[in-house]
Amino acid sequence: MVSRRRFLGLSAAAAAAIGYAASPTGFAAASPTRGTATVPSLTFVNETGRSAAFAYVHADVPGGGQGFLNPSTGRLDPIPNPSERMYDLGGFLRSHRIPFDRQVPLNDHLTGGRAYFSLDESVSFFANPNAGGAAGALVQPSAANPSDPSYRIAWDYCEFTYNSAGVWGNITCVDGVGLPIALTLVPGSGAEQHVGGMPAGGTAQLAERLRRAGGDWGRCALYDGGRLVRVSSPAKLPGLGREVFVGHYREYVDQVWHAYRADGGRDLRVALGDVWPGVTVTGRTHGDRLVLRGITDGSPDSFAKPGTAGSTAEADIFGCDGSLHGINATQQGRVAAVLGAAFCRTTLLSNPSQPDATSAEFYTHGPRHEYARAVHELAAGGRGYAFPYDDVTPTRESDLAGAVMYTERPDDWALTVTVKRPS
């Protein structure tokens, strides 16, 4: 299965060889070349119970910048490339709102695509200057910025990429849960693929579970008066590790560092996965660094201890960033993903061979990632995407991240995205 991080970084030329990516950099989109009349399609279904629902699709455009799907043509229209920052795209988007319950044919590739949905009012998008680009640089809504004009609107998104190799899509709860979303991919051949995601009313159910978890977990729920707007990932809370979740992972990180110490500890083994089959690197801690043996591609062979490289352990682990940042398509990037997932799932002490820990072990030891635990308990089939490295799959299990993909006949498929009521 191609992961969220991986498919968002794919290029048509590298699709068969690329490794685990850690940032959503796209490849240049191009118009599909088809030998048949087959055209893929996208359909949005509104099951929110609200008539005022908005939908948009954006993706990368050739030459740099972003564009929005035009439902009238099925093509990607580049956004304006303004001379000043924060150019309001409200006028541009009036003709790019995607209707619900109507099949929209796709006549362009959509690379690094996102489908945004909101209730009651539209989210706001802006453009920044993009020197030398074919389109402006898109400024998307932020669930982590209280001054963002869309902050108190109920909105959410899913991700997908469509190129000459096929289609990849996933739901994501990495930033939070605003609206429960489900995906259904009907390929031209083979079985239908369905990711049910969070249930109807799932946003409210998630908020209640985190409230019952106690501590700072209840602070993940954002209310506007008595109305629940969204449940944010802890990674998106301001003051993480300094004002909220202070010291949440500190003791666990110390225990991990002690268990794998160079003097008297044991080896931490990390399998490099399908890109480097059969290759495992080993690590031991030396002071504030985890040093790896067996990295062969020239990428960095050590990691700073979470919380020691200018950030807090909580920011590094919840956000899978900072000391756990992964470099795209490298052995270091694969190790970063496995380490980040093991920290979030608290399996590093119980299992020195990663990612061999089974999903039954997740969130049962040490300080629990209650948000990720609840997302997977609520999501259909346990398939969600609760943190950036949640696509790391246990060695003997299948995808947990809620993804669909089809490559056999790249232009012969239909994708339906269903948006459900949040409460």
C-alpha positions as CSV (number, residue, x, y, z in Angstrom):
1,M,0.0,0.0,0.0
2,V,1.3,3.5,-0.9
3,S,1.2,5.7,2.1
4,R,-0.2,9.2,2.5
5,R,3.3,10.7,2.8
6,R,4.5,8.5,0.0
7,F,1.8,9.1,-2.7
8,L,1.9,12.9,-2.0
9,G,5.6,12.9,-3.0
10,L,5.3,10.5,-6.0
11,S,6.4,11.4,-9.5
12,A,5.4,9.5,-12.6
13,A,9.0,8.5,-13.3
14,A,9.7,7.5,-9.7
15,A,6.5,5.8,-8.8
16,A,8.0,2.3,-8.7
17,A,11.1,3.2,-6.7
18,I,10.4,6.1,-4.3
19,G,10.6,5.5,-0.6
20,Y,8.8,6.9,2.4
21,A,8.3,10.7,2.1
22,A,7.9,13.0,5.0
23,S,6.5,16.1,3.4
24,P,3.7,16.6,0.8
25,T,5.7,17.8,-2.2
26,G,4.0,17.0,-5.4
27,F,5.2,16.3,-9.0
28,A,4.4,18.4,-12.0
29,A,0.9,17.6,-13.3
30,A,0.2,17.1,-16.9
31,S,-2.8,16.4,-19.1
32,P,-3.6,12.7,-19.3
33,T,-2.8,10.9,-22.5
34,R,-5.4,8.3,-23.2
35,G,-5.7,5.6,-25.8
36,T,-9.4,5.1,-25.0
37,A,-12.4,7.3,-24.1
38,T,-12.3,6.3,-20.5
39,V,-12.4,9.3,-18.1
40,P,-12.2,9.0,-14.3
41,S,-14.7,10.8,-12.2
42,L,-15.2,12.4,-8.8
43,T,-18.5,12.6,-6.9
44,F,-19.1,14.3,-3.5
45,V,-22.1,13.1,-1.4
46,N,-23.6,15.3,1.3
47,E,-24.9,13.3,4.3
48,T,-24.4,16.1,6.9
49,G,-28.1,16.9,7.0
50,R,-27.2,20.5,6.2
51,S,-28.1,22.1,2.8
52,A,-25.4,24.8,3.1
53,A,-22.3,22.7,2.3
54,F,-19.3,23.8,0.3
55,A,-16.7,21.8,-1.6
56,Y,-13.5,22.7,-3.5
57,V,-10.6,20.7,-5.0
58,H,-7.1,22.1,-5.4
59,A,-3.9,20.5,-6.7
60,D,-0.5,21.5,-8.0
61,V,-0.2,22.9,-11.6
62,P,2.7,22.4,-14.0
63,G,5.3,25.2,-13.7
64,G,4.7,25.8,-10.0
65,G,1.8,27.0,-7.9
66,Q,-1.7,25.7,-7.4
67,G,-5.0,25.5,-9.1
68,F,-8.6,24.6,-8.4
69,L,-10.8,22.1,-10.3
70,N,-13.4,23.7,-12.5
71,P,-16.5,21.4,-12.4
72,S,-17.7,22.8,-15.7
73,T,-14.6,21.6,-17.6
74,G,-13.1,18.9,-15.3
75,R,-9.8,20.8,-15.6
76,L,-7.5,22.5,-13.2
77,D,-7.6,26.3,-13.4
78,P,-4.4,28.1,-12.1
79,I,-5.1,30.5,-9.3
80,P,-4.0,34.2,-9.8
81,N,-0.4,35.0,-9.2
82,P,-0.8,38.3,-7.3
83,S,1.7,41.0,-6.7
84,E,0.9,41.3,-3.0
85,R,0.5,38.7,-0.2
86,M,-2.8,37.3,1.0
87,Y,-4.8,38.0,-2.2
88,D,-8.4,36.9,-1.5
89,L,-9.5,34.1,-3.8
90,G,-13.2,34.4,-2.9
91,G,-14.2,35.8,-6.4
92,F,-12.1,33.2,-8.2
93,L,-13.7,30.4,-6.2
94,R,-17.3,31.2,-7.1
95,S,-16.9,29.3,-10.3
96,H,-14.9,26.5,-8.7
97,R,-17.3,25.3,-6.1
98,I,-17.9,21.6,-6.7
99,P,-21.6,20.5,-6.6
100,F,-22.7,17.6,-4.4
101,D,-24.4,14.5,-5.8
102,R,-23.1,15.1,-9.3
103,Q,-20.4,13.2,-11.1
104,V,-17.5,15.4,-12.3
105,P,-15.3,14.0,-15.0
106,L,-11.6,14.6,-14.5
107,N,-9.8,15.8,-17.7
108,D,-6.6,16.8,-15.9
109,H,-4.2,15.1,-13.6
110,L,-4.5,16.2,-10.0
111,T,-1.2,16.0,-8.2
112,G,-1.0,16.6,-4.4
113,G,-4.7,17.2,-4.4
114,R,-7.0,18.1,-1.6
115,A,-10.8,18.2,-1.4
116,Y,-12.0,20.7,1.2
117,F,-15.5,20.6,2.7
118,S,-17.3,23.1,5.0
119,L,-20.7,23.6,6.5
120,D,-22.8,26.8,6.7
121,E,-20.2,29.0,5.1
122,S,-17.2,28.7,2.8
123,V,-13.7,28.4,4.0
124,S,-11.3,31.2,2.9
125,F,-8.4,30.7,0.5
126,F,-5.7,33.2,-0.4
127,A,-2.8,33.5,-2.8
128,N,0.7,34.7,-2.3
129,P,3.1,35.8,-5.0
130,N,5.0,33.0,-6.6
131,A,8.0,34.3,-8.5
132,G,8.4,32.5,-11.8
133,G,5.5,30.2,-11.1
134,A,2.6,29.5,-13.4
135,A,0.2,30.3,-10.6
136,G,0.1,31.8,-7.2
137,A,1.1,30.1,-4.0
138,L,-2.0,28.9,-2.2
139,V,-2.7,29.8,1.4
140,Q,-5.0,27.1,2.9
141,P,-7.2,27.3,5.9
142,S,-5.5,26.6,9.2
143,A,-7.0,24.7,12.1
144,A,-4.1,25.8,14.3
145,N,-4.3,29.5,13.9
146,P,-7.0,31.3,15.9
147,S,-6.7,34.4,13.7
148,D,-7.4,32.4,10.5
149,P,-10.8,33.5,9.1
150,S,-11.9,29.9,8.8
151,Y,-10.9,28.9,12.3
152,R,-14.4,28.7,13.7
153,I,-16.0,27.2,10.6
154,A,-16.7,23.4,10.5
155,W,-14.5,22.2,7.8
156,D,-12.3,19.2,6.8
157,Y,-10.4,17.7,3.9
158,C,-9.2,14.5,2.3
159,E,-6.3,13.9,0.0
160,F,-5.7,12.3,-3.3
161,T,-3.3,12.2,-6.3
162,Y,-4.2,11.2,-9.8
163,N,-1.5,10.8,-12.4
164,S,-0.5,8.7,-15.3
165,A,0.3,5.8,-12.9
166,G,-3.1,5.8,-11.2
167,V,-5.0,7.2,-8.3
168,W,-4.2,7.3,-4.6
169,G,-6.4,8.7,-1.9
170,N,-6.8,8.8,1.9
171,I,-8.9,10.3,4.7
172,T,-6.8,12.1,7.2
173,C,-7.2,13.1,10.9
174,V,-3.6,14.4,11.1
175,D,-4.7,18.0,11.8
176,G,-7.9,17.0,13.5
177,V,-11.5,16.0,12.9
178,G,-14.0,18.5,11.7
179,L,-16.3,16.5,9.5
180,P,-16.3,12.7,9.2
181,I,-15.3,11.7,5.7
182,A,-15.5,8.3,3.8
183,L,-14.0,7.2,0.5
184,T,-15.3,4.7,-2.0
185,L,-13.1,3.8,-5.0
186,V,-14.7,1.8,-7.8
187,P,-11.9,0.7,-10.1
188,G,-12.4,-0.4,-13.7
189,S,-11.3,-3.9,-12.7
190,G,-11.1,-5.5,-9.3
191,A,-13.0,-5.1,-6.1
192,E,-14.5,-1.9,-4.8
193,Q,-12.4,-0.2,-2.1
194,H,-14.1,1.5,0.8
195,V,-12.7,3.5,3.8
196,G,-15.6,4.3,6.1
197,G,-13.6,6.7,8.3
198,M,-15.2,8.3,11.4
199,P,-18.9,7.5,11.8
200,A,-21.8,10.0,11.5
201,G,-21.6,12.1,14.7
202,G,-17.9,11.0,15.1
203,T,-16.6,14.5,15.8
204,A,-18.8,14.8,18.9
205,Q,-18.0,11.2,19.9
206,L,-14.3,11.9,19.7
207,A,-14.6,15.1,21.8
208,E,-16.5,13.2,24.5
209,R,-13.9,10.4,24.6
210,L,-11.1,12.9,25.0
211,R,-13.0,14.8,27.7
212,R,-13.4,11.5,29.6
213,A,-9.6,10.8,29.2
214,G,-9.0,13.8,31.5
215,G,-5.9,16.0,31.7
216,D,-5.3,18.2,28.8
217,W,-7.1,15.9,26.3
218,G,-10.3,17.9,26.6
219,R,-8.5,21.0,25.3
220,C,-8.3,19.4,21.8
221,A,-12.0,20.1,21.3
222,L,-12.8,23.6,20.0
223,Y,-16.2,25.1,20.7
224,D,-17.8,28.3,19.5
225,G,-20.2,29.1,22.3
226,G,-22.0,25.7,22.7
227,R,-21.2,24.6,19.1
228,L,-18.5,22.0,18.6
229,V,-16.3,23.2,15.7
230,R,-13.7,20.5,15.5
231,V,-11.4,18.3,17.5
232,S,-7.8,19.2,16.9
233,S,-4.8,16.9,17.0
234,P,-2.7,17.6,20.1
235,A,0.1,18.5,17.6
236,K,-1.9,21.6,16.6
237,L,-2.4,23.0,20.1
238,P,-0.5,26.2,20.9
239,G,2.2,26.0,23.6
240,L,2.5,22.2,23.1
241,G,4.9,20.8,25.8
242,R,5.2,24.2,27.5
243,E,1.6,25.2,28.3
244,V,-0.3,22.1,27.4
245,F,0.7,18.4,27.8
246,V,3.7,19.6,29.8
247,G,6.1,16.7,30.3
248,H,3.7,14.2,28.8
249,Y,6.4,12.1,27.1
250,R,9.4,13.2,29.1
251,E,9.7,10.1,31.4
252,Y,9.0,7.7,28.5
253,V,11.7,9.2,26.3
254,D,14.2,8.9,29.2
255,Q,13.2,5.3,29.6
256,V,13.7,4.6,25.9
257,W,17.1,6.3,25.8
258,H,18.2,4.3,28.8
259,A,16.9,0.9,27.4
260,Y,19.0,1.3,24.2
261,R,22.1,3.0,25.7
262,A,25.5,2.1,24.2
263,D,26.8,1.0,27.6
264,G,24.8,-1.9,28.9
265,G,21.6,-1.5,26.8
266,R,20.2,-3.5,23.9
267,D,20.0,-2.9,20.2
268,L,17.0,-1.2,18.6
269,R,16.3,-2.8,15.3
270,V,14.4,-1.0,12.5
271,A,13.4,-2.7,9.3
272,L,13.7,-0.5,6.2
273,G,10.6,-1.9,4.5
274,D,9.7,-2.6,1.0
275,V,12.0,-0.1,-0.6
276,W,15.0,-1.8,1.0
277,P,13.7,-5.4,1.5
278,G,15.5,-7.5,4.1
279,V,17.6,-4.5,5.3
280,T,17.5,-3.8,9.1
281,V,19.5,-1.1,10.8
282,T,20.4,-1.1,14.5
283,G,20.6,1.8,16.9
284,R,22.1,2.7,20.3
285,T,21.9,5.9,22.3
286,H,25.0,7.9,22.9
287,G,24.3,10.9,25.1
288,D,21.4,12.8,23.5
289,R,21.7,11.0,20.2
290,L,20.4,7.7,18.8
291,V,23.2,6.5,16.5
292,L,22.3,4.0,13.7
293,R,24.5,1.3,12.2
294,G,23.6,0.1,8.7
295,I,22.5,3.3,6.9
296,T,24.0,2.9,3.4
297,D,22.5,5.7,1.2
298,G,24.4,8.6,2.7
299,S,21.5,10.0,4.6
300,P,22.1,11.0,8.3
301,D,22.7,8.1,10.6
302,S,21.6,9.6,13.9
303,F,18.6,11.4,15.6
304,A,18.5,13.8,18.5
305,K,16.7,12.8,21.6
306,P,13.1,14.2,21.4
307,G,13.0,17.5,23.4
308,T,16.7,18.3,23.0
309,A,16.9,20.1,19.6
310,G,15.1,23.3,20.4
311,S,11.6,21.9,20.7
312,T,9.7,19.9,23.4
313,A,9.5,16.1,23.3
314,E,5.7,16.5,23.0
315,A,6.0,18.7,19.9
316,D,8.5,16.3,18.4
317,I,6.4,13.2,19.0
318,F,2.8,14.4,18.5
319,G,3.9,16.3,15.4
320,C,6.4,13.6,14.2
321,D,8.8,16.5,13.5
322,G,11.8,18.3,14.9
323,S,14.1,15.6,16.1
324,L,11.9,13.0,14.3
325,H,11.8,14.8,11.0
326,G,12.3,12.5,8.0
327,I,14.1,13.3,4.8
328,N,12.2,12.3,1.7
329,A,12.8,8.9,0.1
330,T,15.9,8.0,2.2
331,Q,16.8,5.4,4.7
332,Q,16.8,8.1,7.3
333,G,13.3,9.0,6.3
334,R,12.1,5.4,6.8
335,V,13.7,5.2,10.2
336,A,12.2,8.6,11.2
337,A,8.7,7.3,10.3
338,V,9.2,4.0,12.2
339,L,10.5,5.8,15.3
340,G,7.8,8.5,15.2
341,A,5.1,5.8,14.9
342,A,6.6,3.8,17.7
343,F,6.8,6.8,20.0
344,C,3.2,7.7,19.3
345,R,2.0,4.2,19.8
346,T,4.4,3.7,22.9
347,T,5.8,0.4,21.6
348,L,9.5,1.2,21.8
349,L,10.1,-0.2,25.2
350,S,7.9,-3.3,24.8
351,N,9.3,-4.3,21.3
352,P,13.0,-3.6,20.3
353,S,12.2,-4.8,16.7
354,Q,10.2,-2.2,14.8
355,P,7.8,-2.1,13.1
356,D,7.1,-5.6,14.4
357,A,4.8,-4.5,17.2
358,T,1.2,-5.5,16.5
359,S,-1.7,-3.2,16.6
360,A,-3.0,-5.0,19.8
361,E,0.1,-3.4,21.6
362,F,-0.6,0.1,20.4
363,Y,-1.5,2.7,23.1
364,T,-1.3,0.2,25.9
365,H,2.0,1.2,27.5
366,G,3.3,4.4,29.0
367,P,1.8,7.8,28.2
368,R,-1.0,7.2,25.8
369,H,-1.8,9.1,22.6
370,E,-5.5,9.3,23.5
371,Y,-6.4,11.2,20.3
372,A,-4.8,8.5,18.0
373,R,-6.3,5.7,20.2
374,A,-9.8,7.2,20.0
375,V,-9.6,7.9,16.2
376,H,-8.7,4.2,15.5
377,E,-11.4,2.9,17.9
378,L,-14.1,5.1,16.3
379,A,-13.1,4.7,12.6
380,A,-14.6,1.9,10.6
381,G,-12.3,-1.1,10.6
382,G,-9.8,0.8,12.8
383,R,-8.6,2.6,9.6
384,G,-7.8,6.2,10.3
385,Y,-4.8,8.6,10.0
386,A,-4.2,10.1,13.4
387,F,-0.6,11.4,13.1
388,P,1.8,12.0,10.3
389,Y,3.6,8.6,10.5
390,D,0.4,6.6,11.1
391,D,0.9,4.9,7.7
392,V,3.7,2.8,9.2
393,T,2.2,-0.7,9.0
394,P,3.1,-3.5,11.4
395,T,5.1,-6.1,9.7
396,R,2.5,-8.8,9.7
397,E,-0.6,-6.6,9.3
398,S,-2.4,-4.6,6.6
399,D,-2.9,-0.8,6.2
400,L,-4.2,1.0,9.2
401,A,-4.2,4.5,7.6
402,G,-7.4,4.6,5.6
403,A,-6.1,4.7,2.0
404,V,-7.3,3.6,-1.4
405,M,-5.3,3.1,-4.6
406,Y,-5.6,1.8,-8.1
407,T,-3.0,1.5,-10.8
408,E,-4.0,-1.3,-13.2
409,R,-6.0,1.0,-15.6
410,P,-5.0,4.5,-14.5
411,D,-7.8,6.4,-16.1
412,D,-10.6,3.9,-15.4
413,W,-12.1,4.5,-12.0
414,A,-14.6,6.5,-10.0
415,L,-14.0,8.0,-6.6
416,T,-16.9,9.0,-4.3
417,V,-16.3,11.1,-1.2
418,T,-19.0,11.1,1.4
419,V,-19.2,13.9,4.0
420,K,-21.2,12.9,7.2
421,R,-22.7,14.9,10.0
422,P,-20.2,15.9,12.8
423,S,-22.6,15.5,15.7
